[in-house]
Amino acid sequence: MFQLLQKVALGFCLAVAPMTLSTVAVAEGTSNPFGALLLHDRTALGAMNDDRIAALSALPTPRKANAANEVLATKYSSKWLATLPKPRRDAEWQCLTEALYFEARGETIKGQFAVAEVIMNRVEHPRYPNTVCGVIHQGTGRKYGCQFTFTCDGRPEVINEPAAFARLGKVAHAILDGIDRTLTAGATHYHTTAVKPRWAGRLTRTASIGVHRFYR
């Protein structure tokens, strides 16, 4: 009786135990466990519908990179600036390049673009002239009336650093060509950290880049 109970219990355990390679081999009637496993998988695959098979076999969708972050990671570097096209030389380009040269050539490329943004923001603002040259030379010749220091500091406007002028020419070209202006949030004013003009308290500061503070 005891032996009979042992056989029943053993049969029950075999019935509920997970299928191993050896049990698959026995079930499929072959002595090769690996071959039996393949046969078992093929049988299981045949029982699946097409949608399930497609879901299991589909490759994971690659994560899309954030294009904006990728641009910001490489933008405003010397390497990136070197890839920009040769500038289109006209009067507007000349005015803007000269302004950047005398106002911001000691700044980083990012700081130079920020100053260029201010000039272009003024061009689009109804309170200022609607041309680059008009904005830059607004008030020139009037005491305390000039908008950009280099136009009324009494010093001759001589280009002594042609390599710097050439780089700034690319900055000017990119701005004139319509590159996104996202550095200064629409700023129309800026000053260096060496001064604190009265008008700064009446405007909203939008950015601090290098030695310049920007306001709208």
SVG drawing of the C-alpha trace seen along z (x, -y; Angstrom):
<svg xmlns="http://www.w3.org/2000/svg" viewBox="-4 -117 50 119">
<polyline fill="none" stroke="black" stroke-width="0.4" points="0.0,0.0 2.8,-2.3 4.6,-1.6 1.4,-2.4 1.0,-5.7 4.7,-6.6 4.0,-5.8 0.9,-8.1 2.7,-10.9 5.6,-10.6 3.2,-10.7 1.6,-13.8 4.9,-15.6 5.9,-14.8 2.6,-16.1 3.0,-19.6 6.8,-20.0 8.1,-22.6 9.2,-21.0 13.0,-20.5 15.1,-19.5 14.9,-15.9 11.2,-15.9 10.8,-17.6 13.0,-14.9 10.8,-12.2 7.6,-14.0 8.8,-14.4 10.1,-10.9 13.7,-11.8 16.9,-11.3 18.4,-14.6 17.4,-17.3 18.4,-20.3 16.5,-18.9 13.5,-18.3 13.6,-21.9 13.7,-23.3 10.8,-21.1 8.9,-22.3 9.6,-26.0 8.5,-25.4 5.3,-23.9 4.7,-26.9 5.5,-29.4 3.1,-27.7 0.3,-28.2 0.9,-32.0 -1.1,-34.4 0.6,-36.8 0.2,-39.8 2.0,-38.1 4.8,-37.0 5.2,-40.5 5.3,-42.0 8.0,-39.6 10.2,-40.0 10.0,-43.7 13.2,-45.6 13.0,-48.2 12.4,-51.8 15.6,-53.8 15.3,-56.7 15.0,-59.9 17.6,-62.5 16.5,-65.9 17.4,-67.9 17.3,-71.2 19.7,-70.0 22.0,-68.5 22.2,-71.9 22.9,-73.8 25.6,-71.3 27.6,-72.1 26.5,-75.7 28.5,-78.8 31.8,-76.9 34.8,-77.7 34.3,-74.3 30.6,-75.1 31.4,-78.6 34.0,-77.2 31.2,-75.2 29.1,-78.3 29.1,-79.5 31.2,-82.4 29.6,-85.7 27.6,-87.7 29.2,-91.1 26.8,-94.0 26.2,-97.2 24.1,-95.6 26.7,-92.9 29.5,-95.5 27.6,-97.6 26.8,-94.6 30.3,-93.1 31.9,-96.4 29.5,-96.7 30.4,-93.2 34.1,-93.9 34.2,-97.1 31.5,-96.0 32.1,-92.3 35.2,-90.9 36.7,-90.0 33.6,-88.0 32.9,-84.3 31.1,-83.3 28.0,-83.0 28.4,-86.5 29.0,-87.8 25.8,-86.2 24.0,-87.7 25.1,-91.3 24.0,-90.6 20.6,-89.5 20.1,-92.8 20.8,-94.7 18.4,-92.5 15.8,-92.7 15.9,-96.5 15.6,-96.3 12.3,-94.5 11.1,-96.8 8.9,-99.8 10.8,-102.2 14.0,-101.8 15.2,-102.2 14.2,-99.3 17.7,-98.6 20.9,-97.3 22.9,-100.3 20.2,-102.6 20.0,-100.9 23.8,-100.9 24.3,-104.6 21.2,-105.9 22.1,-109.1 25.7,-109.1 27.1,-112.7 24.7,-113.8 26.1,-114.2 24.9,-111.3 22.7,-110.3 24.6,-107.4 23.3,-103.9 26.6,-102.0 29.7,-103.4 32.1,-102.8 30.1,-105.2 30.8,-108.2 33.9,-107.4 36.1,-109.6 38.4,-106.8 39.1,-105.9 37.3,-102.8 40.3,-100.8 40.3,-97.0 43.6,-95.8 42.6,-92.1 41.5,-90.8 41.1,-87.2 38.7,-88.3 36.9,-90.5 36.5,-87.4 35.0,-85.3 32.6,-88.0 31.7,-88.3 30.3,-84.8 28.4,-85.7 26.9,-88.6 26.0,-86.5 24.3,-83.9 22.2,-86.4 21.2,-88.2 20.4,-84.9 17.8,-84.2 19.4,-81.9 17.2,-81.5 17.7,-84.2 17.2,-82.4 20.0,-83.7 18.6,-86.9 14.8,-86.4 14.1,-89.4 16.6,-91.8 16.9,-95.3 19.5,-96.7 22.8,-95.5 25.6,-97.0 28.9,-95.7 29.3,-94.8 31.7,-97.7 28.8,-100.2 25.3,-100.4 23.1,-102.7 19.9,-104.2 17.7,-102.7 18.7,-99.2 16.4,-99.5 13.4,-100.2 13.8,-97.2 13.6,-93.4 16.9,-91.6 16.8,-88.6 20.3,-87.2 23.8,-87.5 26.5,-86.3 30.1,-87.0 30.7,-90.6 27.3,-91.8 23.9,-92.0 20.9,-92.0 17.5,-93.6 14.1,-93.8"/>
</svg>
